[in-house]
Amino acid sequence: MSFIVSFKGQFQPYPLPDLSHYDRVKNVYKAKQAQELKDNHENETPIEGNFENTKNRHSSQGISAYQKSEKQYQQERIPHQARDIMSTNVRVLSYRASRQEGIEMMDKYGFRHIPVINDEQTLIGIISEKDFLAKPLNGTIETLMSEKVLTCLDTTRLQDIAKIMLHEKLGALPVVNEKHILVGIVTQTDILQFVTRIMSINQLF
């Protein structure tokens, strides 16, 4: 179970919707056909007796072996789970905090979303910039926050997180461990940085 809904501190499994329409891009790295053409070119037999062609072929093979090794290394370095990219130093608000305290925290740290906890340090809500703008000017965080919070486990795959955030139109996703303890948060910025990293690695080859 990768995704969990918290409602007033009670955690329930999140029934996954059909997200197949987010799978249109099949290959992150270069097309297989292009790689096959490259490999075929590298394996061409040099003209018999032509020392320069033989020398160039060995040089090309050496470069190709290095590129393949480097590409594999870069692929292994790509983060795969929520815990690989999440922010772990999570700032939280007590449900008892005032509206002004919430605004001041957002201004101080540049946050757009802040998880809300109760006296037992359990995640019971989340508050966003929109909540401060759309709801009354007075009251506590408890009266302003969204009580239904979609969360993910720290072992959830990043591609699944991206799909869910698109599907649910979420700007942030709190991360919990197996005991439902808040351990981090993944934001749209984290996902974009992840995608940018993949694209940068792709440009190397």
Residue, then its C-alpha position, 0 to 999 in steps of 0.5 A: m500500500s503506497f498511498i494512505v489518506s489521513f482524516k482527522g488522524q485516522f489512516q485509511p488505504y487510498p484506492l488507486p484510480d486508473l492512472s494509465h493515461y499518464d503513461r504515454v511517455k514510454n522511454v525516458y532515455k534515447a529511443k531503442q532504435a537509435q541505440e541499435l543503429k549506434d551499436n550496429h555502427e560500432n560493430e561494423t567490420p573495418i576494411e581489411g588491411n586498413f590500419e587507420n580504420t582498425k585503430n578508429r574502431h578500437s578507439s570507438q569501442g573504448i569510448s562506447a564501453y566508457q559511455k555505457s558504464e557511465k550511463q549505467y552509473q548515472q541511472e543507478r544514481i537516479p532517485h527512485q523513492a519518496r525518501d530519495i528526494m523528500s525534505t526531511n526537516v519538515r516544519v509543522l503547525s499545531y492545530r491550535a496555532s493561530r492564522q497569523e502564526g501560520i502566515e508568518m511561518m510560510d513567509k519566513y520559510g517560503f512554504r506553500h504547504i504546511p502539515v498540521i499535527n495534533d498534541e500526539q504529533t500525529l498528522i491530522g491536516i495540511i494547510s496551504e496558501k489558498d486556505f489562508l486566502a479563501k477562508p475567514l481572517n480569524g480562527t485557529i489552524e484547525t478551522l482553516m486546514s484541509e482535514k483529509v490529507l493524501t500521504c505516501l509511504d517513504t518507499t513509494r515510487l516517484q513515478d507513482i507520486a508524480k501521477i497521483m499529484l497530477h491526478e489529484k492536483l496536489g502541490a505537496l504530498p506528506v510522507v509517512n513511514e510504516k507507523h504513519i509517522l510524518v517523516g518528510i514532504v514531497t513538493q512539485t518543486d522536488i518532482l520537477q528537479f527530479v525530472t530535470r535530473i533525468m533529462s540532464i543525464n539523458q543529454l549526456f548520451 
